[in-house]
Amino acid sequence: MTTPVLPTLARLDVLPVQEVRLTLEDGRAVVIDLDATPRALLCPLPHGDALLLEDWRDAQASAYRVPAELTPALRAAFFLRRVSA
């Protein structure tokens, strides 16, 4: 069985109203509303990278690889969402 290749983040922008824009390496952009994704999960991987699951209970939900240099910014975005809730 082969391991699927996950889309990798190239850039992260925190937007107003609890949204995060993820720009992927292939140039596509995905906007995630942090309030509308309460089951999103950021899982650490070896070497500082992380795995972002939009919904940990949905096997069909999107997943992304977050490089080590973007992990702190994404973690901060999730933290700010919790603080303002």
Contacts in CASP RR format, 6 or more apart in sequence:
PFRMAT RR
TARGET T0000
AUTHOR 0000-0000-0000
METHOD contacts of the structure
MODEL  1
MTTPVLPTLARLDVLPVQEVRLTLEDGRAVVIDLDATPRALLCPLPHGDA
LLLEDWRDAQASAYRVPAELTPALRAAFFLRRVSA
6 51 0 8 1.000
6 63 0 8 1.000
6 64 0 8 1.000
6 65 0 8 1.000
7 24 0 8 1.000
7 25 0 8 1.000
7 26 0 8 1.000
7 28 0 8 1.000
7 62 0 8 1.000
7 64 0 8 1.000
7 65 0 8 1.000
8 24 0 8 1.000
8 25 0 8 1.000
8 64 0 8 1.000
8 65 0 8 1.000
8 66 0 8 1.000
8 67 0 8 1.000
9 22 0 8 1.000
9 23 0 8 1.000
9 24 0 8 1.000
9 25 0 8 1.000
9 52 0 8 1.000
9 64 0 8 1.000
9 65 0 8 1.000
9 66 0 8 1.000
9 67 0 8 1.000
9 70 0 8 1.000
9 74 0 8 1.000
10 23 0 8 1.000
10 24 0 8 1.000
10 25 0 8 1.000
10 27 0 8 1.000
11 22 0 8 1.000
11 23 0 8 1.000
11 70 0 8 1.000
12 20 0 8 1.000
12 21 0 8 1.000
12 22 0 8 1.000
12 23 0 8 1.000
12 70 0 8 1.000
12 73 0 8 1.000
12 74 0 8 1.000
12 77 0 8 1.000
13 20 0 8 1.000
13 21 0 8 1.000
13 23 0 8 1.000
14 20 0 8 1.000
14 73 0 8 1.000
14 76 0 8 1.000
14 77 0 8 1.000
14 80 0 8 1.000
15 21 0 8 1.000
15 31 0 8 1.000
17 33 0 8 1.000
18 33 0 8 1.000
18 34 0 8 1.000
18 35 0 8 1.000
18 81 0 8 1.000
18 84 0 8 1.000
19 31 0 8 1.000
19 32 0 8 1.000
19 33 0 8 1.000
19 34 0 8 1.000
20 31 0 8 1.000
20 32 0 8 1.000
20 34 0 8 1.000
20 74 0 8 1.000
20 77 0 8 1.000
21 29 0 8 1.000
21 30 0 8 1.000
21 31 0 8 1.000
22 29 0 8 1.000
22 30 0 8 1.000
22 31 0 8 1.000
22 32 0 8 1.000
22 52 0 8 1.000
22 64 0 8 1.000
23 29 0 8 1.000
24 30 0 8 1.000
24 64 0 8 1.000
30 62 0 8 1.000
30 64 0 8 1.000
32 40 0 8 1.000
32 54 0 8 1.000
34 40 0 8 1.000
34 77 0 8 1.000
34 78 0 8 1.000
34 81 0 8 1.000
35 81 0 8 1.000
35 85 0 8 1.000
37 54 0 8 1.000
37 55 0 8 1.000
39 54 0 8 1.000
39 55 0 8 1.000
39 56 0 8 1.000
39 57 0 8 1.000
39 58 0 8 1.000
40 52 0 8 1.000
40 53 0 8 1.000
40 54 0 8 1.000
40 55 0 8 1.000
40 56 0 8 1.000
40 78 0 8 1.000
41 52 0 8 1.000
41 53 0 8 1.000
41 56 0 8 1.000
42 50 0 8 1.000
42 51 0 8 1.000
42 52 0 8 1.000
42 53 0 8 1.000
42 66 0 8 1.000
42 71 0 8 1.000
42 74 0 8 1.000
42 75 0 8 1.000
42 78 0 8 1.000
43 50 0 8 1.000
43 51 0 8 1.000
43 52 0 8 1.000
43 53 0 8 1.000
44 50 0 8 1.000
44 71 0 8 1.000
45 51 0 8 1.000
45 65 0 8 1.000
47 68 0 8 1.000
48 68 0 8 1.000
48 71 0 8 1.000
49 65 0 8 1.000
49 66 0 8 1.000
49 67 0 8 1.000
49 68 0 8 1.000
49 71 0 8 1.000
50 65 0 8 1.000
50 66 0 8 1.000
50 68 0 8 1.000
50 71 0 8 1.000
50 74 0 8 1.000
51 63 0 8 1.000
51 64 0 8 1.000
51 65 0 8 1.000
51 66 0 8 1.000
52 63 0 8 1.000
52 64 0 8 1.000
52 65 0 8 1.000
52 66 0 8 1.000
52 74 0 8 1.000
53 61 0 8 1.000
53 62 0 8 1.000
53 63 0 8 1.000
54 61 0 8 1.000
54 62 0 8 1.000
54 63 0 8 1.000
55 61 0 8 1.000
66 74 0 8 1.000
END
